[in-house]
């Protein structure tokens, strides 16, 4: 019955999790690399930390829930199985909740609310001190260059 749908069933014929689990792990990895390579840092702002925790949570839930999807796919593929086991609201409910969970990091990425962690405040103070210490040297150098014709 499922094979009659043609090309649209291609995604159902693959093993469950063959694309979503690697993509979830890739999302986690690119988030880590991006946060470490930008001014936002990984531990400087609360919103980056919240995004990291939400991504870790969503990835773990996905990995756990893939076992349920594998079971449902096995039941759906068996022509003699009772499909009432597969016909429930759980996958739809979980998909809607997952969409809401993934919407939160998207909103955080767009609006970037204020709020620095203690680590962020400390790093900011260190950068300001380093900048203030380097400015007097620059002033002396520029003053010497102006005086000397």
MDTraj code that builds the backbone (N, CA, C; nanometers):
import mdtraj as md
import numpy as np

residues = "UNK UNK UNK UNK UNK UNK UNK UNK UNK UNK UNK UNK UNK UNK UNK UNK UNK UNK UNK UNK UNK UNK UNK UNK UNK UNK UNK UNK UNK UNK UNK UNK UNK UNK UNK UNK UNK UNK UNK UNK UNK UNK UNK UNK UNK UNK UNK UNK UNK UNK UNK UNK UNK UNK UNK UNK UNK UNK UNK UNK UNK UNK UNK UNK UNK UNK UNK UNK UNK UNK UNK UNK UNK UNK UNK UNK UNK UNK UNK UNK UNK UNK UNK UNK UNK UNK UNK UNK UNK UNK UNK UNK UNK UNK UNK UNK UNK UNK UNK UNK UNK UNK UNK UNK UNK UNK UNK UNK UNK UNK UNK UNK UNK UNK UNK UNK UNK UNK UNK UNK UNK UNK UNK UNK UNK UNK UNK UNK UNK UNK UNK UNK UNK UNK UNK UNK UNK UNK UNK UNK UNK UNK UNK UNK UNK UNK UNK UNK UNK".split()
xyz = np.array([
    [0.0817, -0.1195, 0.0000],
    [0.0000, 0.0000, 0.0000],
    [0.0868, 0.1271, 0.0000],
    [0.1906, 0.1283, 0.0825],
    [0.2759, 0.2463, 0.0894],
    [0.3572, 0.2647, -0.0379],
    [0.3908, 0.1569, -0.1071],
    [0.4705, 0.1668, -0.2288],
    [0.3923, 0.2308, -0.3431],
    [0.2602, 0.2320, -0.3370],
    [0.1790, 0.2892, -0.4434],
    [0.1926, 0.4400, -0.4522],
    [0.2382, 0.5048, -0.3505],
    [0.2467, 0.6505, -0.3501],
    [0.3591, 0.7023, -0.4391],
    [0.4478, 0.6179, -0.4822],
    [0.5529, 0.6590, -0.5752],
    [0.6657, 0.7333, -0.5071],
    [0.7075, 0.8432, -0.5681],
    [0.8253, 0.9171, -0.5218],
    [0.8043, 0.9818, -0.3857],
    [0.6812, 1.0122, -0.3517],
    [0.6591, 1.0783, -0.2234],
    [0.6879, 0.9862, -0.1061],
    [0.6886, 0.8569, -0.1274],
    [0.7134, 0.7629, -0.0184],
    [0.8626, 0.7388, 0.0018],
    [0.9464, 0.7968, -0.0852],
    [1.0895, 0.7747, -0.0749],
    [1.1407, 0.8038, 0.0647],
    [1.0919, 0.9099, 0.1258],
    [1.1393, 0.9446, 0.2596],
    [1.0920, 0.8443, 0.3639],
    [0.9809, 0.7773, 0.3405],
    [0.9334, 0.6767, 0.4356],
    [1.0074, 0.5463, 0.4207],
    [1.0620, 0.5192, 0.3045],
    [1.1270, 0.3904, 0.2817],
    [1.2673, 0.3861, 0.3412],
    [1.3235, 0.5002, 0.3750],
    [1.4544, 0.5019, 0.4392],
    [1.4397, 0.4597, 0.5838],
    [1.5482, 0.4099, 0.6434],
    [1.5416, 0.3746, 0.7856],
    [1.5134, 0.4976, 0.8705],
    [1.4339, 0.4820, 0.9744],
    [1.4037, 0.5968, 1.0608],
    [1.5312, 0.6552, 1.1206],
    [1.5402, 0.7844, 1.1195],
    [1.6549, 0.8516, 1.1772],
    [1.7753, 0.8603, 1.0859],
    [1.7603, 0.8129, 0.9626],
    [1.8764, 0.8139, 0.8739],
    [1.9181, 0.9547, 0.8362],
    [1.8297, 1.0518, 0.8465],
    [1.8697, 1.1888, 0.8158],
    [1.8500, 1.2825, 0.9352],
    [1.7503, 1.2600, 1.0177],
    [1.7225, 1.3551, 1.1254],
    [1.8257, 1.3492, 1.2375],
    [1.8742, 1.2310, 1.2732],
    [1.9743, 1.2234, 1.3805],
    [2.1073, 1.2866, 1.3407],
    [2.1606, 1.2567, 1.2217],
    [2.2845, 1.3264, 1.1832],
    [2.2663, 1.4774, 1.1713],
    [2.1492, 1.5203, 1.1242],
    [2.1265, 1.6648, 1.1134],
    [2.1168, 1.7298, 1.2506],
    [2.0592, 1.6608, 1.3471],
    [2.0521, 1.7149, 1.4830],
    [2.1924, 1.7266, 1.5424],
    [2.2751, 1.6255, 1.5205],
    [2.4124, 1.6321, 1.5703],
    [2.4928, 1.7387, 1.4961],
    [2.4671, 1.7554, 1.3669],
    [2.5339, 1.8611, 1.2903],
    [2.4917, 1.9988, 1.3410],
    [2.3661, 2.0129, 1.3776],
    [2.3182, 2.1390, 1.4344],
    [2.3904, 2.1709, 1.5647],
    [2.4062, 2.0715, 1.6473],
    [2.4781, 2.0903, 1.7735],
    [2.6237, 2.1278, 1.7477],
    [2.6880, 2.0594, 1.6544],
    [2.8284, 2.0857, 1.6246],
    [2.8482, 2.2237, 1.5630],
    [2.7640, 2.2620, 1.4683],
    [2.7796, 2.3944, 1.4069],
    [2.7488, 2.5056, 1.5060],
    [2.6567, 2.4804, 1.5973],
    [2.6298, 2.5795, 1.7013],
    [2.7496, 2.6007, 1.7916],
    [2.8157, 2.4923, 1.8286],
    [2.9359, 2.5033, 1.9119],
    [3.0474, 2.5768, 1.8380],
    [3.0714, 2.5391, 1.7134],
    [3.1780, 2.6027, 1.6360],
    [3.1478, 2.7508, 1.6141],
    [3.0237, 2.7822, 1.5807],
    [2.9864, 2.9221, 1.5567],
    [2.9987, 3.0061, 1.6825],
    [2.9556, 2.9528, 1.7945],
    [2.9618, 3.0322, 1.9174],
    [3.1058, 3.0526, 1.9640],
    [3.1902, 2.9561, 1.9404],
    [3.3293, 2.9720, 1.9818],
    [3.4069, 3.0640, 1.8882],
    [3.3592, 3.0812, 1.7659],
    [3.4310, 3.1622, 1.6698],
    [3.3752, 3.3020, 1.6503],
    [3.2793, 3.3445, 1.7318],
    [3.2207, 3.4774, 1.7158],
    [3.2355, 3.5573, 1.8443],
    [3.1954, 3.6824, 1.8374],
    [3.2032, 3.7701, 1.9548],
    [3.1062, 3.7275, 2.0648],
    [3.0036, 3.6514, 2.0290],
    [2.9043, 3.6142, 2.1287],
    [2.9587, 3.5123, 2.2269],
    [3.0497, 3.4288, 2.1856],
    [3.1089, 3.3297, 2.2741],
    [3.0084, 3.2239, 2.3171],
    [3.0582, 3.1206, 2.3798],
    [2.9711, 3.0117, 2.4233],
    [2.9143, 3.0375, 2.5626],
    [2.9922, 3.0970, 2.6491],
    [2.9482, 3.1168, 2.7872],
    [2.9360, 3.2641, 2.8247],
    [2.9395, 3.3555, 2.7293],
    [2.9342, 3.4979, 2.7616],
    [2.7924, 3.5497, 2.7794],
    [2.6974, 3.5007, 2.7000],
    [2.5602, 3.5506, 2.7045],
    [2.4644, 3.4378, 2.7393],
    [2.3636, 3.4723, 2.8185],
    [2.2659, 3.3723, 2.8603],
    [2.1907, 3.3123, 2.7430],
    [2.1593, 3.3937, 2.6417],
    [2.0790, 3.3422, 2.5319],
    [2.1542, 3.2367, 2.4519],
    [2.2863, 3.2489, 2.4411],
    [2.3649, 3.1474, 2.3707],
    [2.3666, 3.0185, 2.4515],
    [2.3788, 3.0326, 2.5816],
    [2.3787, 2.9165, 2.6695],
    [2.2433, 2.8458, 2.6675],
    [2.1351, 2.9223, 2.6670],
    [2.0004, 2.8635, 2.6604],
    [1.9812, 2.7904, 2.5286],
    [2.0289, 2.8503, 2.4196],
    [2.0201, 2.7832, 2.2885],
    [2.0957, 2.6515, 2.2902],
    [2.2138, 2.6500, 2.3494],
    [2.2925, 2.5272, 2.3577],
    [2.2179, 2.4203, 2.4363],
    [2.1627, 2.4581, 2.5502],
    [2.0907, 2.3609, 2.6331],
    [1.9656, 2.3081, 2.5632],
    [1.8936, 2.3950, 2.4934],
    [1.7745, 2.3509, 2.4203],
    [1.8138, 2.2557, 2.3076],
    [1.9230, 2.2846, 2.2381],
    [1.9674, 2.1979, 2.1297],
    [2.0108, 2.0617, 2.1827],
    [2.0816, 2.0602, 2.2945],
    [2.1214, 1.9326, 2.3562],
    [1.9981, 1.8546, 2.3985],
    [1.9033, 1.9219, 2.4628],
    [1.7798, 1.8571, 2.5069],
    [1.7026, 1.7996, 2.3883],
    [1.6865, 1.8785, 2.2827],
    [1.6105, 1.8330, 2.1651],
    [1.6804, 1.7152, 2.0971],
    [1.8125, 1.7170, 2.0915],
    [1.8864, 1.6071, 2.0299],
    [1.8714, 1.4787, 2.1103],
    [1.8798, 1.4889, 2.2417],
    [1.8631, 1.3708, 2.3270],
    [1.7224, 1.3140, 2.3128],
    [1.6211, 1.3996, 2.3149],
    [1.4829, 1.3537, 2.2998],
    [1.4639, 1.2876, 2.1638],
    [1.5223, 1.3456, 2.0585],
    [1.5118, 1.2863, 1.9254],
    [1.5740, 1.1477, 1.9231],
    [1.6925, 1.1335, 1.9818],
    [1.7586, 1.0037, 1.9829],
    [1.6783, 0.8998, 2.0606],
    [1.6157, 0.9411, 2.1680],
    [1.5317, 0.8491, 2.2459],
    [1.4052, 0.8145, 2.1692],
    [1.3446, 0.9132, 2.1048],
    [1.2166, 0.8923, 2.0364],
    [1.2326, 0.8149, 1.9058],
    [1.3542, 0.8071, 1.8522],
    [1.3752, 0.7325, 1.7281],
    [1.3435, 0.5843, 1.7458],
    [1.3599, 0.5326, 1.8648],
    [1.3239, 0.3926, 1.8915],
    [1.1738, 0.3723, 1.8736],
    [1.0950, 0.4670, 1.9192],
    [0.9496, 0.4597, 1.9010],
    [0.9138, 0.4677, 1.7532],
    [0.9796, 0.5583, 1.6811],
    [0.9536, 0.5682, 1.5371],
    [0.9930, 0.4405, 1.4646],
    [1.1025, 0.3773, 1.5035],
    [1.1445, 0.2517, 1.4420],
    [1.0392, 0.1441, 1.4644],
    [0.9861, 0.1371, 1.5858],
    [0.8810, 0.0403, 1.6157],
    [0.7571, 0.0671, 1.5306],
    [0.7153, 0.1930, 1.5238],
    [0.5968, 0.2276, 1.4445],
    [0.6185, 0.1990, 1.2963],
    [0.7393, 0.2237, 1.2467],
    [0.7687, 0.1951, 1.1057],
    [0.7636, 0.0454, 1.0797],
    [0.8126, -0.0339, 1.1742],
    [0.8070, -0.1793, 1.1594],
    [0.6637, -0.2304, 1.1579],
    [0.5809, -0.1756, 1.2450],
    [0.4394, -0.2166, 1.2489],
    [0.3689, -0.1732, 1.1207],
    [0.3959, -0.0519, 1.0743],
    [0.3309, -0.0024, 0.9527],
    [0.3747, -0.0796, 0.8295],
    [0.4976, -0.1291, 0.8285],
    [0.5479, -0.2038, 0.7132],
    [0.4953, -0.3465, 0.7083],
    [0.4520, -0.4006, 0.8211],
    [0.4001, -0.5377, 0.8266],
    [0.2546, -0.5385, 0.7799],
    [0.2260, -0.6065, 0.6669],
    [0.0886, -0.6041, 0.6149],
    [-0.0120, -0.6746, 0.7054],
    [0.0348, -0.7657, 0.7899],
    [-0.0595, -0.8385, 0.8746],
    [-0.0787, -0.7730, 1.0115],
    [-0.0074, -0.6664, 1.0390],
    [-0.0134, -0.6026, 1.1708],
    [-0.1391, -0.5166, 1.1835],
    [-0.1798, -0.4991, 1.3071],
    [-0.2946, -0.4126, 1.3376],
    [-0.2461, -0.2675, 1.3379],
    [-0.2973, -0.1862, 1.2478],
    [-0.2515, -0.0479, 1.2344],
    [-0.3069, 0.0455, 1.3408],
    [-0.3940, -0.0041, 1.4259],
    [-0.4443, 0.0795, 1.5347],
    [-0.3329, 0.1170, 1.6323],
    [-0.2283, 0.0340, 1.6361],
    [-0.1141, 0.0647, 1.7229],
    [-0.0439, 0.1910, 1.6732],
    [-0.0396, 0.2089, 1.5415],
    [0.0308, 0.3223, 1.4824],
    [-0.0576, 0.4463, 1.4768],
    [-0.1872, 0.4281, 1.4717],
    [-0.2791, 0.5417, 1.4589],
    [-0.3094, 0.6012, 1.5961],
    [-0.2225, 0.6852, 1.6397],
    [-0.2475, 0.7580, 1.7647],
    [-0.1972, 0.9013, 1.7475],
    [-0.2281, 0.9836, 1.8422],
    [-0.1924, 1.1258, 1.8311],
    [-0.0508, 1.1559, 1.8788],
    [0.0181, 1.0572, 1.9340],
    [0.1505, 1.0802, 1.9909],
    [0.2501, 1.1399, 1.8916],
    [0.2679, 1.0851, 1.7708],
    [0.3654, 1.1463, 1.6792],
    [0.3295, 1.2901, 1.6409],
    [0.2039, 1.3161, 1.6192],
    [0.1623, 1.4529, 1.5849],
    [0.1829, 1.5491, 1.7006],
    [0.1510, 1.5046, 1.8210],
    [0.1704, 1.5873, 1.9400],
    [0.3180, 1.6155, 1.9632],
    [0.4001, 1.5110, 1.9495],
    [0.5435, 1.5297, 1.9692],
    [0.6035, 1.6195, 1.8608],
    [0.5549, 1.6090, 1.7398],
    [0.6043, 1.6956, 1.6322],
    [0.5681, 1.8418, 1.6594],
    [0.4463, 1.8660, 1.7086],
    [0.4052, 2.0036, 1.7400],
    [0.4886, 2.0605, 1.8556],
    [0.5121, 1.9794, 1.9578],
    [0.5953, 2.0244, 2.0698],
    [0.7396, 2.0478, 2.0256],
    [0.7902, 1.9606, 1.9384],
    [0.9268, 1.9791, 1.8876],
    [0.9379, 2.1081, 1.8083],
    [0.8347, 2.1405, 1.7334],
    [0.8351, 2.2656, 1.6577],
    [0.8410, 2.3862, 1.7520],
    [0.7659, 2.3806, 1.8604],
    [0.7709, 2.4893, 1.9588],
    [0.9076, 2.4987, 2.0256],
    [0.9651, 2.3825, 2.0567],
    [1.0970, 2.3814, 2.1200],
    [1.2014, 2.4401, 2.0259],
    [1.1918, 2.4107, 1.8961],
    [1.2882, 2.4631, 1.8000],
    [1.2622, 2.6088, 1.7641],
    [1.1436, 2.6558, 1.7918],
    [1.1117, 2.7958, 1.7658],
    [1.1798, 2.8889, 1.8676],
    [1.1981, 2.8414, 1.9887],
    [1.2613, 2.9224, 2.0937],
    [1.4051, 2.9604, 2.0569],
    [1.4918, 2.8661, 2.0157],
    [1.6268, 2.9086, 1.9753],
    [1.6264, 3.0018, 1.8553],
    [1.5312, 2.9844, 1.7653],
    [1.5234, 3.0733, 1.6497],
    [1.4933, 3.2156, 1.6944],
    [1.3985, 3.2309, 1.7847],
    [1.3638, 3.3637, 1.8361],
    [1.4822, 3.4226, 1.9129],
    [1.5512, 3.3402, 1.9915],
    [1.6685, 3.3892, 2.0640],
    [1.7778, 3.4357, 1.9685],
    [1.7953, 3.3658, 1.8580],
    [1.8973, 3.4042, 1.7602],
    [1.8657, 3.5360, 1.6921],
    [1.7381, 3.5606, 1.6708],
    [1.6990, 3.6825, 1.6013],
    [1.7039, 3.8036, 1.6944],
    [1.6486, 3.7912, 1.8138],
    [1.6372, 3.9062, 1.9036],
    [1.7569, 3.9260, 1.9959],
    [1.8329, 3.8233, 2.0244],
    [1.9535, 3.8312, 2.1078],
    [1.9307, 3.9168, 2.2328],
    [1.8517, 3.8668, 2.3267],
    [1.8236, 3.9472, 2.4456],
    [1.9499, 3.9754, 2.5267],
    [1.9465, 4.0861, 2.5977],
    [2.0620, 4.1248, 2.6777],
    [2.0742, 4.0334, 2.7979],
    [2.1890, 4.0346, 2.8544],
    [2.2150, 3.9572, 2.9747],
    [2.3412, 3.8759, 2.9587],
    [2.4429, 3.9156, 3.0320],
    [2.5699, 3.8448, 3.0243],
    [2.5870, 3.7574, 3.1470],
    [2.6574, 3.6483, 3.1288],
    [2.6895, 3.5606, 3.2404],
    [2.8037, 3.6241, 3.3207],
    [2.8342, 3.5684, 3.4355],
    [2.9465, 3.6188, 3.5162],
    [3.0768, 3.6080, 3.4374],
    [3.0916, 3.5002, 3.3637],
    [3.2088, 3.4825, 3.2787],
    [3.2161, 3.5940, 3.1739],
    [3.1031, 3.6276, 3.1156],
    [3.0982, 3.7336, 3.0151],
    [3.1365, 3.8686, 3.0722],
    [3.0867, 3.8992, 3.1921],
    [3.1228, 4.0265, 3.2571],
    [3.2719, 4.0325, 3.2843],
    [3.3277, 3.9211, 3.3333],
    [3.4708, 3.9175, 3.3646],
    [3.5544, 3.9377, 3.2383],
    [3.5177, 3.8691, 3.1299],
    [3.5910, 3.8843, 3.0035],
    [3.5791, 4.0270, 2.9491],
    [3.4633, 4.0878, 2.9638],
    [3.4441, 4.2246, 2.9161],
    [3.5320, 4.3217, 2.9951],
    [3.5387, 4.3039, 3.1278],
    [3.6252, 4.3890, 3.2094],
    [3.7721, 4.3710, 3.1710],
    [3.8136, 4.2459, 3.1454],
    [3.9517, 4.2208, 3.1050],
    [3.9833, 4.2883, 2.9721],
    [3.8906, 4.2830, 2.8779],
    [3.9127, 4.3464, 2.7477],
    [3.9209, 4.4982, 2.7618],
    [3.8371, 4.5563, 2.8473],
    [3.8408, 4.7019, 2.8682],
    [3.9722, 4.7446, 2.9325],
    [4.0173, 4.6660, 3.0321],
    [4.1451, 4.6973, 3.0960],
    [4.2595, 4.6893, 2.9967],
    [4.2592, 4.5863, 2.9146],
    [4.3653, 4.5707, 2.8149],
    [4.3614, 4.6852, 2.7143],
    [4.2434, 4.7294, 2.6781],
    [4.2289, 4.8406, 2.5840],
    [4.2758, 4.9716, 2.6477],
    [4.2416, 4.9936, 2.7747],
    [4.2843, 5.1159, 2.8429],
    [4.4349, 5.1184, 2.8631],
    [4.4950, 5.0021, 2.8879],
    [4.6401, 4.9970, 2.9061],
    [4.7136, 5.0198, 2.7746],
    [4.6538, 4.9802, 2.6650],
    [4.7205, 4.9988, 2.5359],
    [4.7013, 5.1402, 2.4829],
    [4.5998, 5.2118, 2.5240],
    [4.5747, 5.3475, 2.4748],
    [4.6805, 5.4477, 2.5183],
    [4.7283, 5.4470, 2.6427],
    [4.8340, 5.5432, 2.6773],
    [4.9588, 5.5251, 2.5908],
    [4.9948, 5.4048, 2.5584],
    [5.1102, 5.3806, 2.4717],
    [5.0864, 5.4403, 2.3337],
    [4.9653, 5.4263, 2.2831],
    [4.9325, 5.4816, 2.1523],
    [4.9361, 5.6342, 2.1562],
    [4.8903, 5.6932, 2.2674],
    [4.8905, 5.8393, 2.2791],
    [5.0332, 5.8933, 2.2807],
    [5.1218, 5.8250, 2.3562],
    [5.2607, 5.8686, 2.3619],
    [5.3260, 5.8581, 2.2248],
    [5.2999, 5.7511, 2.1567],
    [5.3575, 5.7316, 2.0245],
    [5.3081, 5.8380, 1.9275],
    [5.1787, 5.8674, 1.9300],
    [5.1261, 5.9684, 1.8401],
    [5.1745, 6.1074, 1.8780],
    [5.1915, 6.1363, 2.0075],
    [5.2435, 6.2660, 2.0502],
    [5.3869, 6.2845, 2.0057],
    [5.4673, 6.1815, 2.0155],
    [5.6072, 6.1884, 1.9727],
    [5.6140, 6.2108, 1.8227],
    [5.5249, 6.1446, 1.7502],
    [5.5259, 6.1587, 1.6054],
    [5.4830, 6.2998, 1.5646],
    [5.3957, 6.3640, 1.6407],
    [5.3511, 6.4991, 1.6074],
    [5.4559, 6.6027, 1.6420],
    [5.5275, 6.5856, 1.7512],
    [5.6278, 6.6816, 1.7945],
    [5.7477, 6.6773, 1.7009],
    [5.7868, 6.5623, 1.6605],
    [5.9053, 6.5460, 1.5768],
    [5.8681, 6.5751, 1.4311],
    [5.9172, 6.6916, 1.3743],
    [5.8785, 6.7273, 1.2361],
    [5.9515, 6.6489, 1.1325],
])
top = md.Topology()
chain = top.add_chain()
for i, resn in enumerate(residues, 1):
    res = top.add_residue(resn, chain, resSeq=i)
    for name in ("N", "CA", "C"):
        top.add_atom(name, md.element.get_by_symbol(name[0]), res)
traj = md.Trajectory(xyz[None], top)
